[in-house]
Amino acid sequence: MAGHDPHCTTVFRARNIITMNPSRPEAECVAVREGRILGAGTLGELDGWGDYHLDERFADKILMPGLVEGHSHLMEGSFWAYVYCGYFDRLDPDGKLWPGLKSIDAVIERLREAAAQLEDGSAPVAGWSLDAIYFGNQRVTRVDLDKVSNERPVGVLNASAHILNVNSKALELAGLLKPGINHPGIPLGVGGLPAGELKGPDAMTLAGLHVGFDRSMLAADERGLRQFARLCVRRGVTTATDLANLLPDEAVEMMLRVTGEDAFPARIVALRRLQNMSVPEIIVRAGELGAMSTERCRLGIIKVVADGSIQGFSARLRWPGYYNGAPNGLWYVPREQLAEMYRMALEHGVHVHTHTNGDEATEMVLDCVEKALRAHPAPDHRFTLQHCQLADTAQFRRMKALGMCVNLFPNHHFYWGDQHYAITVGPERAERMNACATALREGVPMAIHSDAPVTPLGPFFSAWCAVNRVTATGRTLGERERIGVEDALRTITLGAAYTLKLDGEIGSIECGKRADFTVLEDDPRTIGGANLKDVRIWGTVLGGRVFDAASI
């Protein structure tokens, strides 16, 4: 990080500046004072602002607005304290490459290695990012994880974060290793005992605290927050969301303290999840949190989770349901509570984002929002549907009519597209999943996201997915739903900022906005859509402070 005088005017010169300002799409220089943008244009045009320091370190680089990750979780930083069990290779915050695991046996072996390093014989072994759908949709059972240990609890969080797989010891400690359990999120196996797969927050919580995944996992610790911020700089992100935090007092205090440090390199928007509180209580809490907001830690938005995940078969799908005949998924929130949430939020001016993976969940949310808006009309409410992966054209039209936004998940095409095509929803619906082109055509304000740690943080990769819609095996999945590079760049800047009601502060390079920039070695508009994921990132600028990814 370079030191600077915030009261002095600094003019950054670049090879080119992509402003995302339709009135002036490009510039050669940008002037910054007190953490904000004075203007973007030629050096001669900016000279009128008075004395300045000309900073030419970016003279051979590209500047664009700081990237905005509209759906991520601080867990992306915290989870590296656990064992990575994902299918794909992945870089940790230190730049170490963890090879992906291609079989259940390989997962068990990595967990065994982790267990062998623990001195305490009863300490839990916790892993993350497991997804058995890559192993022929084979389920991971307690019997599998018993091969890691019979003496200590073992748990592995699914890549979707909606399923927790545990061993017999963990079930025993949770009081679940017994016959006769009747819960939709606890499938039974041999002898009528729980199979070891726990679906949804209610079921997961029962055993989660015994394996290191209790409710507090939604709230990053201090080290996790700092690790997440380092990842942000490396991925060109200047504003990122924490989209499902329970925000207890101690977590809020920590986040405000850490993000308040001069050297902290990112803005965090943390949403309070609807959990452990009644609707009236969370409305009050949202107001209290909103009053604590700072320029680098925004609070006061509520997150609601309506259903589960498609690849985990816990999302709610309309008829005809899952392609492989699996039972329909889980409702996480009763319709009555959801309706009350939207009604009271509109009445009190509280912003709400809602997770809907399946189209049945999307339909229920649209019905409830429509009813709430009749009772409390609210211009510019910007209630946002997160993921919303199976929405069809009619549902996008309803979103537009209701003044809603959408944040789609195109990364799914690469990571699970082949599985969606063959197993979960079948060819036709897989072709239209995350229908970015339809959303734009119907005029729905749109962002795209990574849902880190579900997939790795990286807006340019998300943009590449939206532009190409290529699966891991190279299949183009939904050619007519591909969007252009310019539209993709807008979704990870102004589009995401709009869904957070921050488009007046960030998302473009123009007078009055915060001096947040992504610094690039390559121009994403000329590198070609097929190469968009390979754009080289030098670092970021946050409020005029420079952060070099190589030294962060």
VENCORFEN-V992721 format. One record per helix or strand. SS is the DSSP state (helix for helix, strand for strand). FROM is the first residue (numbers start at 1). TO is the last residue. Records with the same first field share a line. If there is no record, write none. Layout:
SS=FROM-TO + FROM-TO
This chain:
strand=2-2 + 10-18 + 26-33 + 36-41 + 53-55 + 62-65 + 67-69 + 83-84 + 90-91 + 97-98 + 125-130 + 154-158 + 163-166 + 186-188 + 194-199 + 237-245 + 267-273 + 294-294 + 297-305 + 352-356 + 384-387 + 405-408 + 445-448 + 470-470 + 476-476 + 514-514 + 517-520 + 537-542 + 545-548
helix=43-49 + 75-81 + 104-116 + 132-135 + 142-146 + 168-173 + 190-192 + 200-211 + 215-218 + 222-234 + 249-259 + 279-291 + 335-348 + 359-375 + 393-402 + 411-424 + 426-432 + 436-441 + 459-468 + 479-481 + 485-499 + 529-534
